[in-house]
């Protein structure tokens, strides 16, 4: 009897194992054949599934015999549905699944537009995302170059040797730049220091098109650009880069990181340098006066500053419990700016940046989350006198921000974001000193905000938002938002609505009192009696997704009241003041298409028009184009060839200048102020880049910037700062 029972036991156990299998598999990249980490593998119709490890392997236990469909998905890759037959016998089936990168990024997760995680295709506010893979293919080491080549309607010009942005009709003071959701201290001619952004440490860049003041407050009238940095994904990862180029360009970088059960840690360090270069006028600048006269300037030479900078950025994330995660990060950045020529041999500018922050995320329930953060950022400038080996501090901008945010998801697809924010801005600059008082100024802003998403139907989402800012000088301001997203069919999405805007004049615009020594010498004076800018912004966008092709059209119309600008009071005084109402219309059309697994195309066109008339500095038309081609040779080491191009239309700039005249009564010669026009031609710049994967996780990069060697006719505030054709070569290693 015992023998019979024992036999029945072994038969039952054998039957159980025969009917329930252990499924082993590996996820690989379709091109490199390397394992893909963090891929979700689920069996449809069951609760069974797994996540791939660092080598791409996954294991699913206890799968009964039968026919199934495996659902495979990962951020950055195309989803797959794979039929799998599990046999009755116990042979431990091993499955290899190949995934290809997703060229169209609509299934990527973004956070900037709503301050909560959303798939890009489901974000109710128009957002563009540039992934790390797209940045890697473009092979840009400078954040400024990325924006200019990738985004239609973005141009950088020369302003006193510094890069000056114009984005769809809005200058730098209307575009909010963030790093991991935090503001950046320091500005030069209303621009951030673009060298501070380490392009190899970027996970993705999210660009909210149009006004976003209801969530982010001032400076967000023209849009928000949020640079999200990388976090380690493996137990150990490291990498190093080297790049050499024209004008003695040098870039070196090293990073190391680790993700464990307790959290993650990573450290990156970089060094970049480039010599100053000289722009020589090919033709004289001509001023055409209203009376038909012209003034021809002599040919000039303009130095574009070189630089030498290095940075170090540590980050540590700790999973205190299943519900509480704490992240700390810091940063140190140093740059020496060489203006070039004789001046550069005597005096250089030195910049120092110190930053640090703490953020805590607490999961109250599955539907409720609380985030509390504090951040500090300080940016200092010095004049360094090389012969004396002494330095003089000329500028200090420090910012502190504290934010608390609560999110709640309701049944039925509704959600709520509510938060409170404190922001403090301190500025010391030599441009304040001539008023006889202390050179330090500060301002504080207290804000509360909320934004709600209402899923009115499966294809209709309504967004309402309201923010209240209390500024220490300009008192309280309400900023509302009302917008909607409608999907009449699965492939078409409409977004549109209204958003208010608010921008308080900057400390520089309020308190500047400085004599500018160049251009014959003139005084620049701030104005403490100005009013805050208010704006009404209307936007509409359409997105058409046709499988591997996505077409997007965007339009925004902005009415800015009490616009702040500079006006010439007389021949030697420039005053910041409210100039009245400005109207800006900006449109953009873009097409992205994955022709096949090897070829992808992207193109864009933008048109900008404002009512500033002869005060306008916008180039109305611009075009961008990008072609990426993976050459199907060398087995798994496929080289990638990329071409980028951008075209800007011409424009006319108006000003007032002195022309010689004779008094009719006294016949004494004098100078009379007359309006003049300077004509700026349209121009195009292109890039060609090449990337060759090599064994041992190496990649060889090379490229040509400004492929067709465009050089501006004459150098001014509104001309290109390209030195002409330049070259580079680099080597990247990643483990």
Secondary structure, 3 states (H helix, E strand, C coil): CHHHHHHHHHHHHHHHHHHEEEEEEEEEECCCCCECCCCEEEECCCCCEEECCCCCEEEEEEEECEEEEEEEECCCECCEEEEEEECCCCCCCEEEEEECECCCHHHCEECCCCCCCEEHHHCCCCEEEEEHHHHHHHCCCCHHHHHHHHCCCEEEEEECCEEEEEECCEEHHHEEEEECCEECCCCECCECCHHHCCHHHEEEEEEEECCCHHHHCCCCCCEEEEEEECCCCCCCEEEEEEEEECCCEEEEEEEEEEEECCEEEEEEEEEEEECCEEEECCCCCEEEECCCCEEECCCCEEEECEEEEEEEEEEEEEECCCCEEEEEEEEEEEEEEECCHHHHHHEEEEEEEEEEEEEEEEEEECCEEEEEEEEEEEEEEEEEECCCCEEEEEEEEEEEEEEEEEEEECCCCCEEEEEEEEEEEEEEEHHHHHHCCCCEEEEEEEEEEEEEEEEEECCEEEEEEEEEEEECCCEEEEEEEEEEEEEEECCEEEEEEEEEEEECCCHHHHHCEEEECCCCCEEEECCCCCCCEEEEEEEEEEEEEECCEEEEEEEEEEEEECCEEEEEEECCEEEEEECCCEEEEEEEEEEEEECCCCEEEEEEEEEEEECCHHHCCCCCEEEEEEEEEECCCCCCCCCEEEEEEEEECCEEEEEEEEEEEECCCCCCEEEEEEEEEEEECCEEEEEEEEEEEECCCEEEEEEEECCCCCCCCCCCCCCCCCCCCEEEEEEEEEC
